[in-house]
Amino acid sequence: MHTAIIWFRRDFRLADNPALELALASAERIVPLYIHAPEEEADWPPGGASRWWLHHSLAALDGRLRGLGSRLILRRGPALSVLQKLAAECGATSVYWNRRYEPAAIARDSVVKTALRAAGFTVRSGNSALLREPWEIQRAGRPYQVFTPYWKAARALGWPAAGPAAPSALPAVAELDSEPLAALALLPRIAWDREFYDCWTPGEQGAIAALRCFIDTALAHYAVGRDMPAQPVTSRLSPHLHFGEIGPRQIVHALLDEGDRAGATAGLDKFLDELGWREFAHYLLYHFPRTVTEPLDQRFADMAWESDAEGLRAWQRGLTGFPLVDAGMRQLWRTGWMHNRVRMIAASLLAKNLLLPWQEGARWFWDTLVDADLANNGLGWQWVAGCGADAAPYFRVFNPVLQGEKFDPQGDYVRQWVPALARMPARWIHQPWQAPANVLAQAGVRLGETYPLPIVDLADSRRRALLAFDAIKRR
């Protein structure tokens, strides 16, 4: 009887899972496996918030498998030796997995695949994470570096077919040793994650529920409301996508099925474009792997970044004195997530007004975001810093006051996350340092005590950033 190992990595679902489909088509018995090997992630092992999600996602996957008669085997790395040992224990002759696109994962998978095939194993991998493989879309043999022509070329290929539904039953797994999930020590020792449980439901079923909620309640308002951080209009699917609890094909086909809903067309088109940006991020990381830590625009390698540990710490803690930024950074710490519009504004303050290296911000987001994704994180930070593909011009510096007045006009988002400003009138909530003394007194705000003064002058710091950019332009 043929036995196959399906190596779950970041594809924690049973529907639309190509590796699972391959395994079920070729073997009578399958052994679902997760290998915990953070040392094989090079310099990017999962951060604290990602580890929290990973713990609960693995638990959810095991629960799904057990409900179908199977179970998840947990082992600790290195991956090749784990696969070889498990295959010897269960008699497996084939191994299936879904591809990842981070440089370290590609290098590791190449070694594993070569060694297993040399030992006589059948080894195949599938695409569960993307609509199109990064090597499918090129212009004159060269990768795109601008989103619009890239996405136009991708769309011209059409939407890929929907994947199969989850199986209704799975073969039982023989008696095999498995690490207890708690032994992976993914959860924090200090309970900074208390609010995460109120915000998130990791796992495949949580992902499907989040998609259904988005379609039913927010899709029709998405085109405009997506920029308003106080409005519950975003999909919040990003961590589910990162961990593969849902795939982009599933999302696209669910959205297309709803496309004729009255008022939803604009939201549908805009959200499909956002999925396109996610595709573009992975495309760029595949073709330009050095951009994990280096700017795509090499001029920025000579940028005169500042060193300011105190300023970095104030930014991380949400104590910059700019309410919209502080609200976002506090939302991030408490929930593991931040609204995308606010991410851009917070990133701009760090990289341009404070003139701190964008890599410092990327590292902080990596540790604190439940949706921390190497491709998306790098693209976002390089876009804001002006040094990446299709980046915002360096002279575009987000003004957190003007952005707040435009996208949080009543201050509801700030009031939610910065309670010290809860009683400030909307007119002053995004610039409390400009408010008259009597307004501050009535709101119970003591600048420098209950809420910090701005750590930088916006106009002066913008001029300083532009001078630094002009210096590298001339080189």
N, C-alpha and C positions, 0 to 999 in steps of 0.2 A: 504494500500500500504506500503510495507516494505521499511524503510529508514535505510541506513547505513552511518556511519561516516568513512571516510578514513583519518587517522591522518598522514599527511606528516611530516617527521622528518629530515632525511638526505637522501632522495630518490626522489629528485625533478625532476622526469621524468614520462612520461605516457607510454612509451614502456617498456616492460620487467619489469613491476612493479607488483610483486605478490600480494601486498595488494590491489591494484586497481583491479586486476583480480578477487580476492576473493569477493570484494565488488560488482562488476558488475555482478558476477555470482549469488549473493544471494539477491540483492535488486533492486527494480525499481527506487529508488531515492538514490543518494549518495551526501554527503556533504563533500567536500574536506576542510581539516582544517590544519592550522599550528598554533602551540602553542609556543609562545615565552616565555621561562622560563629559562633564563641563570642561575638563582639561583639553578636550579636542576642539573647543571653540576658539582656540588661539587667545587673543586678548579680549574676547567678547563673550565670556560665559554669561548666562542669564543674570540680570540684576535682581535686586530684592523683590520688586513688584512682579516681575516676570516669574520668579520662582514661586511666589504665592499662587499665581494663576496656574502654573504648571502642575503644582500639587493637586489642585482641585480638578484640573482638566484630566489628569491621569486617573484620578478617582472616578470621574464621570465616565471615562472610556471603559475602565474595568467594569463598572456597573452595567454599561450597555452590553459589553461582551458576555457578562455573566447572565444577563437576561435572555441571551440567545443560545446559551449552553456552553459558552467558551469562557476564557478569562485572560487577563493580561499578565504576562511574565515580566517581572522587573529584574534587571541585572545592572551591575555597574561595570564600566568600561575597563580597558580600551575596546573599541567596537569590534575590531577584527577578531581578537582572541575570544570575546564573548560569543560572537557568531559561530566560530569554529567549535568552541566547547559545547554550546547548546545543540548544534547540528549533530555532534557525536552522541549526545545524550538522547536525542529524540529521533535520530535516523533521517533527518532532513537532507534532501539533495538539491533543494532550490531555495533561493532567498529573493524576496521582492521588497522594494521600498519606493517611496516617492522622492523625487529630486528636491534638493535644496540648492541655493544659488549664492550663498556666502562663500568667499574665497577659501576659508579653512574647511568648510564642509565639502566643497568640490574636491579639494586636494585629498581629504580623508576618504571620500567615497571612491575616488579613483584607485587608491591603494587597496581598499577593501575589495572592490570589484575585480581587480586584476588578480589578487591573491586567491579569491574564492574560485574564480574561473579556472585558474591554473590548477586548483585542486579538484576540478571536475564538477563543480557546482553550476547549476543554471542560475544566472543572476540577471534580473531585469528591473528596470526602474520606470516609474510613470510620472506624469505631471498632474499633481493635485492642486498646485498653488497658484497657477497663472492661467490666463486665457490663452496666451501664446508664449511659446518658448523664446528666450531672448535671441537665439540665433535665427529665428524665422523671419525677422524684420530688419532689413538693411537697405541702404541706398548706395548703389554702385559698389557693393562690397564693403561698405563702411557703416558703422553704427550711427544712428541719429544722435544728435545732442540737443535738439529742440523738440519740445513736446508736441506741438500742433502737427507738424508733418509726420512725426512718429505715430501719433494716434490715428491720423488719417490713413496711414498705410496699414495699421493694425485693423482698423474698422473695415477697410476694403477687403480683408480676408474673410469677413463675416464672423458671426458669433459661433464658437464651437458648440457641438452638440451637448445636450445635457447628459450627465453621467447616470449610472443606474441607481436605483433606490437601495437602501440598506437591505441586506439579506434578512430573511425571516427566521433563519436558524443557522447555527454554526456548529461544526463538529467539536466534540469535547476535547480538552487538552489533557494529555497524559500527566502523570505525577512528575512534576518538574519543580525544582527549587525556584523560589521567587523571593526577592528582597521585599520586606515590608515597606510600604510607601513611606512611613514615618522615618525609616532608616536613611532616606535620601536627604533628610534635614532641609526641606525646602521652605518650611514656614518660619516666620521670624520668631526669635526668642522673646523679644519685647513686642507687645501687642500694638504696634503702630498700624496694623491692618484692620482695626475694628470696623471702620466704616466701609471697607471693601465689601463686606458681606451684604450690606444694604444696597450696594450699587450694581453688583455683578452676579451672574449665574454662569460660571464656566461650564463648558461641555457642549456637546453637539445639540442637545435639546434646548439648552439656553440660547445657543446661536440661532436656531430656527425660530424660537419665540421672539428674540430681538428683531429678526428680519420681519416677522409677521407684524410686530408692533410698529415698526418703522413704516411699512407699507400702509397699514390701516390708519395711522394717526399723523404721520409726518410727511410722507412723500409729496403730497399735494402742495405743501408749504415749503419744501426744501430749497427751491431755487432762490428764494429771498431770505427765508428764515435761517438758513445754514450759517449765516454770518452773525447772528444774534446770540451771544452766549447764554443769555438768560432764558432763551426759548428752547424747549425740548424737541428740537427739530432734527438734530443729527442722528445718524443711524446707530452709533456706538457699536458698530460691528468690527471695528479695527482689531481688538484683541482676539475675537473669535476667528478672524481671518488669519491673524499671525500664527495662531496655534493650529490652524487647519481644522477647526471645529465646524467650519462651513467653507465652501470653496467659491471662487468668483463665478464659475459656471452656474452654480446653484442660484447665486444672487441675481445674475443677469437674467436667467430664464424666469425666475419669480417676478422680477421687475417687468419684463416684457409681457408677461401674462396679465399684468396690471396696467399696461401702458395706455389702454383706452379709457381708463377711469377718468371721469371729468375732473379737469384741473390738475391732473398729475403729469401731463406731458413735459412741462418745463422742468419739474423736479426730477423726472425720470432721466431726461437728457443730461442734466447737471450731475446727477449721481453717477451715471455711466462714465462721465468724464473724470469724476473722482476715482473711480475704479481704474480708469486709464492712467492716472497719475501713479497709482500703486504699481501698475504694470511697468510704467516707465522707470520707476525707482529700481525695480529688480533688473530691468534691462540694462540700466546704467551700471549697476553694481557688477553685473556679469561681465560687461565689456570693459569697464574701467575699475578693476578691483582695488587699485591703490586709493580710490576716493573714500575708502572707509575712514582714513585719517588724513589724507592729503587733498588739497583743493584741486578740482578739475582744471581750473584756470591757474596755471602754474605761477602767474605773476603774484598771486596771493601768498606763495611760499615765502616771499620777502616782505610781507606785511609787518609793520611795526606794531605788533600787539602789545598791550600793556600787561603788567603783572600786578594784580590787586586782589589779594586774598580776602580782604574785608569786604570789598565790593561784590566779589563772587558769592561770599557767604550771605550777604544781605539779599542778593538776587535769589539764591536757593531757598531762603527762608521766607520769601515774600515780604521783605522789609525794605523795599526800594523807595518808598514814599510815592510811588505812582500806583494809584488804586487798582487800575485794570490789570496791571502786571502782577501786583501782589495778590489779587483775587485769584488769578490763574495759577500762580505758584502754590498757593495754599490749597486750591482745588486739587492740584497735582499730588501734593503730599498726602492729603487726606483720602483721596479716592483712586489714585493711580492713573488718573486721566486728566486731560485739559482740553478745552474746546480749541479747535484748530485755528480759528481767527486769533485767539489769545496766545496760542503757541507762537505764531508769527510775530506778534507784538512783543512778547517777552523775549524772544530770540533776538529781535532787532535791538532792544535795549542793551542786551548783553554784548552783542558783537559790534554794534555801531556806537551807541552812546557811551558805554563803558569801555569799548575797544578791547574787550577780552576775547581770547581765541574761541572761535566757534566750537572747537573740539571740546572745550571745557563744558559748554552747554550740552553738547551731544552726549557726553559721559553722564551728566546729571540726569538727563532725560532717559538714558539707557537704564539707569538704576531705579528710576521712580515711576516709569510708565508701565502699565500692564500690557500695552500694545507696543512695547519697545521692539522695533524691527530694524535690523542693520541697514537695509536698503532705504526704507522710508525715512528713518532718522537722519541718515547722511544726506539724502536729497533735500529734506526740509531745511536742515541747518545750512547747507551750502547755498541753497536758493536764497535764504534770507541774508546770508553774509555776502552775497554777490559773487561768489567764486565757483559756482557749480554750473550744471547744464541748465540752459534756459532761465538763468538766475535773474532775480530782481536787480535792476541797476544799483550799483553801490550808492549812488546819490539818493536812492529811495530809502529814507529812514522813517520808520513808522513812529509817528508822534502819539504816545499813549493817551494824551489828553484828548486830542482830536478823534482818535480811534474810539475812545470810550464814549465821547459825546455822540458819535455817529452810530455805533453798534450796541451801546448800552445806554440809550438816552435818558432813561429814568433811573439808572444806577442800580437796577434790581440785582444784576450779577455781582456787583461790588458789595452790595449790602449782604448778600447771602454768604460770601466768603470772607469779608472783612467787617465783622460785626462792630468794630470800633467806629465805623463810619455809617452805621445803620440809620442814624437820625439826620445825616447831612442832606440838605435839599439837593435835588437833581442838578441845579445850576452849578453847584460847587463840588459835587461829589468826586469828579475826576481831577480836580485841582484844588484840594482843600487848603493848600498853602496860600492861595489867592483869596480865600474867603475872608470877609470882614470878621473882626474879633467877636462881635455879638453873635454872628451866625455860628462860629465855632463853639462859643460858650453854650448856646442853646442846644447844640448837637452833642455836647459833652465831649468834644474833641480837644485835646491838648497836644498840639504838634510837638514832636520830639519826646512825648511821654506816652500818650495812649495810641498815637500813630506817628510814624517817623516822617521827618522832613525829607524831601527828595535828595537822593545821594549824588545827583549830578544835575547840572544845568542843561536842559534839553537843547537850547540854541547853541551854546558854546560847545557842547560835546558833538553836536552834528557838524559844526565847522571843523573840529579837530579830526573827525572821521574822514571828512572829505579831503582834508589836507593829506592825511595818511594814504588815501587812495590815489590822489594825484601823484604822490611820490612814486608809487609802484607803476603807475601808468607810463611814466617817462622812462622806465628801465627797459 
